[in-house]
Amino acid sequence: MKMIRTGILTAALCGMVSISCTSSGLSAKSSELDSVSYAFGINIGQSLSNVKIEGLNVDAIASGIRDVLNNKGENAKLTNEESIAIIEAFFKKMQDETLARNLKEGQEFLEKNKGEEGVITTESGLQYKVITQGEGPKPAETDEVEVNYRGTLLSGDEFDSSYERGQPAKFKLNQVIKGWTEGLQLVNEGSKVQFWIPSELAYGEQGGGRIEPNSTLIFEVELLKVTKTEAEKK
């Protein structure tokens, strides 16, 4: 059974690289190695595509691989240490550019947005607008809240939504990002509000998931319920 599976895999790999195992004149071993080599290339290419760097020189990548595999890298133009240093410097440059770009875009957006009708800007830089005014209590930062919300980037791309999950979120107000902790204390239970949160009150230079570092975030939030802590009830 194992031999049969190996034969099927070899045949499939031959097909991927357009190798005719019967007519190429290559031995079965050569055909298999060609297929495996191509499969390695696919794997490396997939890894590089996930990095999302536009304009990579494919010929240079192939040359680097060739120089390492031929003569054990003796003819390579860079040492492994030099290669690592170049890659690290490049990624740091990309990171710095992303930080600067997102910070500037956020600042420019918030500067313009603060003049929009109904938008209130707090001392911290948080901006909010009450869409529907509730009549319930305002939460303290130690209270538990239940909310429905939708989070988007300045581009309009949605990165999180309790509506999509079909279930409201519950959490202690002091266990979330600063913009939420501050903002929800300003509104009453039953309110619907929109927040524009500068990066320093969100995820800052770390970012997270689909949120790039220094991103300004937009949230639409419904404050469904406020549960007071035992200390406040007394």
Secondary structure, DSSP 8 states (H G I E B T S, - for coil): -HHHHHHHHHHHHHHHTT--TTTS---HHHHHHHHHHHHHHHHHHHHHHHHT-TT--HHHHHHHHHHHHGGGGTT-SS-HHHHHHHHHHHHHHHHHHHHHHHHHHHHHHHHHHTTSTT-EE-TTS-EEEEEE---S----TTSEEEEEEEEEETTS-EEEEHHHHTS-EEEEGGGS-HHHHHHHTTS-TT-EEEEEE-GGGTTTTT-BTTB-TT--EEEEEEEEEEE--HHHH-
